[in-house]
Every structure is written in structure tokens, then in C-alpha cells.
Amino acid sequence: MKKEDKSEVIESLVKQLANNSHFYLTDVASLTAVKTSALRRMCFNKNVKMLVVKNSLLKLAMERSTAKDYQPLLGSLKGSTAIMFSEVGSDPAKLIKEFRQKNDKPLLKAAFVEECVYIGDNQLDLLASIKSKNEIIGEIIGLLQSPAKNVISALKSGGGKLAGIVKTLSEKPE
């Protein structure tokens, strides 16, 4: 690869790192062409962008990036590396778990999710359980609506009882 081509790849990686707050570093070595194609298809269907990169170029891109600190991830850049970019932090972890039901790879080397670093394949279950921003907002809205729904439900179901109490109180004693 020519020096100019390397510079273009590095600049492209720097831009992608700056534009994505979630990415996973995985080991896809020893996957056959058919399995790699199936993994890429799954990534495409789940809006996860997967790139196989040279460790040296990714390391240079991480070092040149001024937006975030990627120092803890540099130790994970050994062997074959594929990087997975996603808008939702848990999507690549769920994808990896689903793909590994039938295969032994890809292995998680490291992940960068919401400015937190996760190192090692043992973090995969934790990463898969992380809720997205929209899921958390939905839960909060549900919790906030719950008391109001209970009051409305009680008023609707006990409408006759409340009306009877009001009628009894408004009658004049004889």
C-alpha cells in the first residue's frame, strides 16, 4: 500500500471514530469466507458497519484523533481486527452473541461505548444488556405516566361510587 493510500485510510478512520460514539474491536480470524459473508450480512441488516482494518493504521488513527482518548484500546490491537460501528451501543454485542450461537467467532477484543472502554470477551454479556437511550427514555416516560393512569383508571372504574358519595353529601338532611 502506498503512503498516500495509507494516509487516506487513516484520515477516513479518524473521521469515522469522531462520528461514532460506539464501536467494537473484534477478532474475526479463522472465519471462513462463507461465515464472514454471513456476518457481514447480519451487520448490514442490523445497521452495524463492519470494517477489517490493519492494526497499525487503526492505531495511528486513534493516536491522531483529538476528540476522544483511545489509549486503553491500543493494547487490544493485536492479530486480525475488525471494527464494528453502530449508532446503538448494544447492537454489535447482541449481533456477536447471536452469530456465536452457531460459530465460535467473532471474539470481542474491546469496545468503546459512550466514552467507556470495555476490554475482553468476558464483557460481551454486559455490553449486550446495555439499554439504548430510546429504551431508557421509554421506561422513564412509562414510569411517569403510571401514577396518572392509575388515578384515571380508578376514577373510571369507581365513577358510580364517587357520584353516589357526592349525591349523598349534597342532599339536605330532613
C-alpha positions in Angstrom: 0.0 0.0 0.0 1.4 3.4 -1.0 2.0 6.1 1.6 -0.8 8.3 0.1 -3.3 5.4 0.3 -2.4 4.8 3.9 -2.9 8.5 4.7 -6.3 8.4 3.1 -7.3 5.3 5.1 -6.0 6.8 8.4 -8.0 10.0 7.7 -11.1 8.0 6.9 -10.7 6.1 10.2 -10.2 9.3 12.1 -13.4 10.7 10.7 -15.3 7.5 11.5 -14.0 7.4 15.0 -15.0 11.1 15.5 -18.5 10.5 14.1 -19.3 7.3 16.1 -19.5 7.1 19.9 -19.9 3.3 19.8 -17.5 0.9 18.2 -16.3 -2.6 18.9 -12.9 -4.2 18.1 -13.3 -7.9 17.3 -11.3 -10.9 16.2 -12.7 -12.5 13.0 -9.6 -14.5 12.2 -10.2 -18.1 11.1 -13.8 -17.4 9.9 -14.3 -19.0 6.5 -15.4 -16.8 3.6 -18.9 -18.1 3.8 -19.1 -17.3 7.6 -17.5 -13.9 7.1 -20.1 -13.1 4.4 -22.9 -14.2 6.7 -21.5 -12.0 9.5 -21.3 -9.0 7.1 -24.9 -9.7 6.0 -26.1 -9.7 9.6 -24.2 -6.5 10.3 -25.8 -4.8 7.3 -29.3 -6.0 8.4 -28.8 -4.6 11.9 -27.2 -1.2 10.8 -23.8 -2.1 12.0 -20.9 -1.1 9.8 -18.0 -3.7 9.9 -14.5 -3.0 8.5 -11.5 -5.2 8.6 -8.5 -2.9 9.3 -4.8 -3.1 9.7 -3.9 -2.6 13.4 -1.1 -0.2 12.6 -3.4 2.1 10.6 -6.1 2.0 13.3 -3.5 2.7 15.9 -2.3 5.8 14.0 -5.9 6.9 13.5 -6.6 6.5 17.3 -3.5 8.4 18.2 -4.3 11.3 15.7 -7.9 11.5 17.0 -8.3 14.5 19.2 -11.9 14.1 20.0 -11.6 11.2 22.5 -8.9 9.2 24.4 -8.4 5.8 22.9 -5.2 4.9 24.8 -6.7 2.0 26.7 -7.8 0.3 23.4 -4.3 0.3 21.9 -3.3 -2.9 23.7 -6.1 -4.7 22.0 -4.7 -4.1 18.6 -3.1 -7.5 18.0 -3.9 -10.2 15.5 -6.7 -9.8 13.0 -9.0 -6.9 13.8 -12.4 -5.9 12.6 -14.1 -2.8 13.8 -17.9 -2.5 14.1 -19.5 0.9 14.2 -23.1 1.3 15.5 -25.5 4.1 16.5 -26.8 2.0 19.4 -24.2 0.8 21.8 -25.5 -2.7 22.5 -26.4 -3.7 18.9 -22.9 -5.1 18.0 -22.8 -7.1 21.2 -26.2 -8.6 20.5 -25.2 -9.3 17.0 -22.0 -11.1 18.1 -23.9 -13.2 20.7 -26.5 -14.2 18.0 -23.8 -15.1 15.5 -21.8 -17.1 18.1 -24.7 -19.4 18.7 -23.6 -21.2 15.6 -19.9 -20.2 15.4 -17.0 -19.7 17.8 -16.1 -16.2 16.5 -16.0 -13.2 16.4 -14.3 -12.7 19.7 -14.7 -9.3 21.4 -11.3 -7.6 21.9 -12.5 -4.3 23.2 -15.4 -1.9 22.9 -15.8 1.9 23.2 -19.4 2.7 24.2 -20.5 6.2 25.4 -16.9 7.1 26.2 -16.4 4.0 28.4 -13.9 1.3 27.5 -14.6 -2.4 27.8 -11.7 -4.8 27.4 -12.1 -8.5 26.8 -14.6 -11.1 25.5 -16.0 -11.5 29.1 -17.6 -8.1 28.8 -19.9 -9.2 26.0 -22.9 -10.1 28.2 -22.6 -6.7 30.0 -22.5 -4.9 26.7 -25.5 -6.8 25.3 -27.6 -5.8 28.3 -26.9 -2.0 28.0 -30.1 -0.2 27.2 -30.2 2.3 24.4 -31.0 6.0 25.0 -34.5 5.5 23.5 -35.2 2.4 25.7 -34.3 4.4 28.8 -36.4 7.4 27.8 -39.4 5.0 27.1 -39.0 3.4 30.5 -38.9 6.8 32.2 -42.0 8.0 30.3 -43.8 4.8 31.3 -42.9 5.3 34.9 -44.0 8.9 34.9 -47.3 8.0 33.2 -48.1 5.1 35.5 -49.5 7.2 38.5 -51.7 9.3 36.2 -53.0 6.1 34.5 -53.8 4.6 37.9 -55.8 7.7 39.0 -57.7 7.8 35.7 -58.4 4.1 35.9 -59.7 4.4 39.5 -61.9 7.3 38.6 -63.4 5.5 35.6 -64.0 2.2 37.4 -65.4 3.8 40.6 -67.4 6.5 38.8 -70.7 5.3 40.3 -69.4 5.2 43.8 -68.0 8.7 43.6 -71.2 10.0 42.1 -73.2 8.4 45.0 -71.0 10.0 47.6 -71.4 13.4 46.0 -75.2 12.9 45.8 -75.4 11.8 49.4 -73.4 14.8 50.6 -75.5 17.3 48.6 -78.8 16.1 49.9 -80.3 18.2 52.7 -80.9 16.4 55.9 -84.6 16.3 57.0 
